[in-house]
């Protein structure tokens, strides 16, 4: 069987929205509604577009070239190496001339133009490139009127601690809160109790507390969603440990201890959010323990159900634990 190749003009492809038209030899729609050569149906059910495929290739080439630019201060010392590797030169702010970008072999072989670059930059949902505004001294349609740079993601996982505007507080401060509460979880509290102190996390600048008063229905108290609250009588803590410096935000919504830890001797009480768990620590004595079911909650493998004559949920286990404690 003889075969033949048909050259389809690029203008014809653009007239069809970037999708190849039916075969010129066999005048019917491609098999299963798609062309085997350039109309492949993806997982999302969308038809492959020649324009979209070309944009993807140009976008990858742009990223490749712009990631490998060199600083203009280093370009003079490495002229020979730059010519061999085709690395472009960026200024102190990372900008590269679009003229030089389009002349790079990676983009030149794709036939990329200024219109392609502008379309790709505008169509990206997550910005990866930044295109400068056209220069006033050059025609807006000329590549020389534009500069481009790549937006690099910050890969440093260690971030500076958030600086909060706070003011120091002492026992003489007016409207001093009666208590400050450290909020924690059912899983973390047994470790805090065993260590004998509330300890500052690695990288944290201070310990954060929530101001409270003794009355549960006081309007000053903020509704807490924490599993457990460790209450500290602020005035008594200041008298017992003068070395611990306390601060609070200007609005009074948060208090801070600038020390690395607050010892258990300063705890007034420890109260769980669940009424069936209740008070866990008070007046220097341990009053209760966190049930095992709550310690395991949220940890790996905690969602597994046990069988006692048949399958039952973790809620049944919680009920049996609470009834046993009673």
Phi and psi in degrees as a GROMACS rama.xvg file:
@    title "Ramachandran Plot"
@    xaxis  label "Phi"
@    yaxis  label "Psi"
@TYPE xy
-78.1655  146.096  UNK-2
-119.742  157.052  UNK-3
-144.049  148.18  UNK-4
-110.623  135.414  UNK-5
-117.669  125.845  UNK-6
-88.4829  119.052  UNK-7
-99.039  123.887  UNK-8
-60.3508  147.004  UNK-9
-65.0337  -29.9919  UNK-10
-63.7339  -35.1954  UNK-11
-66.5409  -37.5401  UNK-12
-65.7133  -42.4601  UNK-13
-65.25  -32.3757  UNK-14
-65.533  -24.4643  UNK-15
-98.4056  23.0537  UNK-16
73.6061  23.5032  UNK-17
86.4377  6.78378  UNK-18
-108.428  138.683  UNK-19
-62.4607  135.354  UNK-20
-73.8987  171.584  UNK-21
-57.8498  160.693  UNK-22
-60.164  141.198  UNK-23
-75.1238  -21.8332  UNK-24
-85.9948  -38.8935  UNK-25
-116.711  106.467  UNK-26
-82.3838  72.2963  UNK-27
-153.71  167.637  UNK-28
-64.4115  151.417  UNK-29
-57.7936  155.609  UNK-30
-58.5212  134.548  UNK-31
58.3206  23.9413  UNK-32
78.3121  15.3477  UNK-33
-147.662  155.132  UNK-34
-90.4658  132.551  UNK-35
-66.1359  -27.21  UNK-36
-80.2659  -45.5718  UNK-37
-144.84  23.3961  UNK-38
-136.928  69.231  UNK-39
-94.8595  132.333  UNK-40
-85.1593  121.868  UNK-41
-88.1141  -171.556  UNK-42
-65.9999  -29.3681  UNK-43
-88.1519  1.85887  UNK-44
80.1626  9.59693  UNK-45
-91.6067  147.568  UNK-46
-84.754  138.25  UNK-47
-64.2276  132.179  UNK-48
-112.087  136.949  UNK-49
-64.1348  -39.1094  UNK-50
-65.0013  -45.3197  UNK-51
-63.2946  -38.6828  UNK-52
-65.9396  -38.3237  UNK-53
-66.8665  -40.4426  UNK-54
-63.4431  -38.7194  UNK-55
-63.8504  -40.8025  UNK-56
-66.0288  -42.1444  UNK-57
-66.8414  -40.6772  UNK-58
-61.3006  -43.2286  UNK-59
-64.5763  -39.39  UNK-60
-65.9244  -39.8467  UNK-61
-61.7151  -44.9359  UNK-62
-63.4447  -40.5712  UNK-63
-61.5821  -45.9614  UNK-64
-71.0949  -45.4148  UNK-65
-72.4261  -23.4305  UNK-66
-74.5855  -17.0451  UNK-67
-111.955  22.0683  UNK-68
-74.3696  158.228  UNK-69
-119.363  155.307  UNK-70
-71.1894  144.498  UNK-71
-66.0839  -22.6954  UNK-72
-73.6411  -24.4382  UNK-73
-96.8097  -8.09608  UNK-74
-68.082  -34.1411  UNK-75
-67.1991  -33.6651  UNK-76
-80.1953  -19.445  UNK-77
-122.609  40.3066  UNK-78
-61.7643  -44.6033  UNK-79
-64.2574  -43.9072  UNK-80
-66.3125  -37.45  UNK-81
-65.7377  -37.4056  UNK-82
-67.732  -33.7818  UNK-83
-75.6189  -36.8975  UNK-84
-92.6997  -6.96621  UNK-85
62.4952  27.8482  UNK-86
-73.121  132.918  UNK-87
-82.5403  162.482  UNK-88
-108.471  129.714  UNK-89
-109.935  157.741  UNK-90
-83.3548  -170.291  UNK-91
-66.1568  -22.68  UNK-92
-98.4026  5.33404  UNK-93
88.6836  5.68818  UNK-94
-79.9433  143.65  UNK-95
-127.606  139.555  UNK-96
-66.2515  135.73  UNK-97
-64.7611  -29.8597  UNK-98
-59.6949  -46.4219  UNK-99
-67.8845  -35.7939  UNK-100
-63.1355  -46.5843  UNK-101
-69.0024  -25.8266  UNK-102
-81.7936  -10.6028  UNK-103
-64.2826  141.105  UNK-104
-55.1264  -33.5061  UNK-105
-62.119  -36.8486  UNK-106
-94.1262  -28.8895  UNK-107
-63.6934  -37.8114  UNK-108
-70.4684  -17.8495  UNK-109
-92.7099  -5.82788  UNK-110
68.0152  31.5455  UNK-111
-68.7259  147.392  UNK-112
-128.325  174.277  UNK-113
-61.3328  -38.2368  UNK-114
-61.579  -38.633  UNK-115
-63.6923  -44.0415  UNK-116
-63.8496  -45.1193  UNK-117
-64.2724  -39.524  UNK-118
-66.6687  -40.9394  UNK-119
-67.5339  -43.7229  UNK-120
-64.0062  -39.6567  UNK-121
-73.7779  -27.9933  UNK-122
-88.408  -10.0972  UNK-123
-75.6265  127.413  UNK-124
-70.9013  -35.0454  UNK-125
-113.043  116.585  UNK-126
-62.7603  123.616  UNK-127
-117.783  -21.544  UNK-128
-128.365  153.897  UNK-129
-126.134  124.776  UNK-130
-105.55  129.112  UNK-131
-73.2554  161.823  UNK-132
-70.3974  148.676  UNK-133
-62.9755  144.768  UNK-134
-69.1365  141.857  UNK-135
-70.5057  -22.3184  UNK-136
-89.9714  -4.16035  UNK-137
-127.175  151.088  UNK-138
-61.3801  139.343  UNK-139
-64.1736  -25.8025  UNK-140
-85.2639  -1.48374  UNK-141
-93.7377  138.146  UNK-142
-59.5765  -28.0644  UNK-143
-67.4761  -13.0548  UNK-144
-82.7089  -6.24325  UNK-145
-122.44  152.436  UNK-146
-127.968  156.651  UNK-147
-140.375  150.073  UNK-148
-147.952  157.423  UNK-149
-92.3206  143.078  UNK-150
-94.3839  110.97  UNK-151
-88.9002  134.99  UNK-152
-75.5596  145.788  UNK-153
-79.9864  115.876  UNK-154
-99.3904  0.243056  UNK-155
-78.5036  114.506  UNK-156
-77.0647  -17.4733  UNK-157
-90.8698  110.767  UNK-158
-106.386  150.018  UNK-159
-66.1499  141.666  UNK-160
-61.8845  146.729  UNK-161
-68.8332  126.932  UNK-162
-88.7175  122.27  UNK-163
-110.822  134.862  UNK-164
-71.4433  113.899  UNK-165
-134.682  159.4  UNK-166
-124.541  144.819  UNK-167
-69.5635  147.826  UNK-168
-128.589  146.383  UNK-169
-133.188  -179.606  UNK-170
-65.3841  -17.2747  UNK-171
-91.6782  -3.46496  UNK-172
-67.9673  130.63  UNK-173
-66.3985  157.338  UNK-174
44.9127  43.0261  UNK-175
-67.4513  130.158  UNK-176
-64.099  144.951  UNK-177
-68.933  -43.9467  UNK-178
-129.319  156.705  UNK-179
-125.199  139  UNK-180
-118.271  129.228  UNK-181
-96.7455  124.106  UNK-182
-97.7686  135.718  UNK-183
-146.963  -171.771  UNK-184
-113.762  167.185  UNK-185
-62.6927  -33.3437  UNK-186
-75.4316  -35.3935  UNK-187
-84.8634  -26.3673  UNK-188
-61.0904  -44.3446  UNK-189
-57.3285  -33.9914  UNK-190
-70.5666  -38.8198  UNK-191
-64.943  -43.3423  UNK-192
-62.7252  -42.0155  UNK-193
-67.506  -33.0184  UNK-194
-75.4073  -19.6118  UNK-195
84.8389  7.90421  UNK-196
-165.672  154.048  UNK-197
-79.4201  119.075  UNK-198
-110.954  145.28  UNK-199
-73.1993  135.673  UNK-200
-68.862  155.386  UNK-201
-63.4268  130.708  UNK-202
88.9067  -13.2261  UNK-203
-80.5657  144.928  UNK-204
-85.6648  -23.2945  UNK-205
-162.423  171.617  UNK-206
-96.2974  131.141  UNK-207
-100.984  135.412  UNK-208
-129.739  163.088  UNK-209
-111.941  123.921  UNK-210
-65.3915  137.454  UNK-211
-143.854  163.687  UNK-212
-120.331  165.931  UNK-213
-67.6102  -30.527  UNK-214
-73.0795  128.773  UNK-215
-67.4857  -31.6787  UNK-216
-99.4231  18.8702  UNK-217
-68.6778  142.284  UNK-218
-69.1921  -22.0858  UNK-219
-70.9111  -24.5997  UNK-220
-75.4907  137.464  UNK-221
-90.8652  137.116  UNK-222
-64.81  121.035  UNK-223
-102.599  140.952  UNK-224
-106.401  7.53928  UNK-225
-72.7543  151.919  UNK-226
-66.3514  -43.5584  UNK-227
-138.101  141.3  UNK-228
-120.282  127.721  UNK-229
-99.9105  112.179  UNK-230
-91.3784  134.205  UNK-231
-125.543  124.329  UNK-232
-72.7298  110.93  UNK-233
-64.5609  -45.6816  UNK-234
-65.1922  -41.5246  UNK-235
-67.4787  -36.1123  UNK-236
-66.8711  -37.4082  UNK-237
-64.8079  -37.0562  UNK-238
-74.3272  -36.5723  UNK-239
-78.3362  -35.2561  UNK-240
-130.186  80.7163  UNK-241
-64.15  -20.0325  UNK-242
-69.9865  -21.7289  UNK-243
-80.9069  119.628  UNK-244
-95.5129  133.142  UNK-245
-112.963  146.983  UNK-246
-137.938  165.697  UNK-247
-147.411  156.823  UNK-248
-67.6814  160.158  UNK-249
-60.4258  -36.4579  UNK-250
-78.9667  -11.5018  UNK-251
81.4425  9.86985  UNK-252
-78.9449  -18.095  UNK-253
-144.216  147.628  UNK-254
-122.179  155.084  UNK-255
-135.587  145.742  UNK-256
-111.605  123.194  UNK-257
-81.8695  -2.43363  UNK-258
-81.0869  168.124  UNK-259
-79.6849  -17.9674  UNK-260
-158.209  156.458  UNK-261
-120.536  110.299  UNK-262
-67.031  159.684  UNK-263
-63.9646  -23.8148  UNK-264
-63.7958  -19.5551  UNK-265
-93.8357  -3.50404  UNK-266
-74.7696  132.05  UNK-267
-85.7341  -44.9655  UNK-268
-164.057  161.88  UNK-269
-127.22  121.829  UNK-270
-124.454  131.745  UNK-271
-86.5573  151.128  UNK-272
-68.963  -33.8194  UNK-273
-77.0675  127.782  UNK-274
-62.7171  -29.9683  UNK-275
-73.1351  -15.9491  UNK-276
-91.3172  -45.7634  UNK-277
71.1438  -145.585  UNK-278
-80.8856  127.122  UNK-279
-102.152  -23.8258  UNK-280
-152.374  138.433  UNK-281
-161.833  136.202  UNK-282
52.9746  41.5524  UNK-283
79.5825  6.04892  UNK-284
-126.023  144.467  UNK-285
-78.8762  121.829  UNK-286
-99.551  -20.2951  UNK-287
-167.659  176.009  UNK-288
-128.428  155.309  UNK-289
-73.4271  126.148  UNK-290
-57.3112  147.6  UNK-291
-57.9039  -36.0247  UNK-292
-62.0259  -35.6027  UNK-293
-79.3306  -29.0296  UNK-294
-65.2519  -37.4646  UNK-295
-83.0943  -13.6937  UNK-296
-62.5294  127.731  UNK-297
87.7544  -5.84015  UNK-298
-91.9668  169.335  UNK-299
-64.3831  128.84  UNK-300
85.0709  4.48514  UNK-301
-77.0919  -16.8708  UNK-302
-83.8641  -2.67687  UNK-303
-69.1947  138.873  UNK-304
-94.8763  146.392  UNK-305
-101.557  161.74  UNK-306
-121.098  123.341  UNK-307
-130.486  88.841  UNK-308
71.9797  10.5033  UNK-309
149.807  163.258  UNK-310
-74.4319  140.491  UNK-311
-142.681  161.635  UNK-312
-87.328  172.395  UNK-313
-67.1284  -22.2387  UNK-314
-64.5986  -36.7007  UNK-315
-64.126  -37.1391  UNK-316
-66.7868  -37.6193  UNK-317
-65.2089  -39.6589  UNK-318
-66.1435  -39.8021  UNK-319
-67.9347  -33.9549  UNK-320
-67.6689  -43.2255  UNK-321
-68.0606  -37.1525  UNK-322
-68.2913  -33.7297  UNK-323
-69.0499  -36.4154  UNK-324
-69.6055  -31.0057  UNK-325
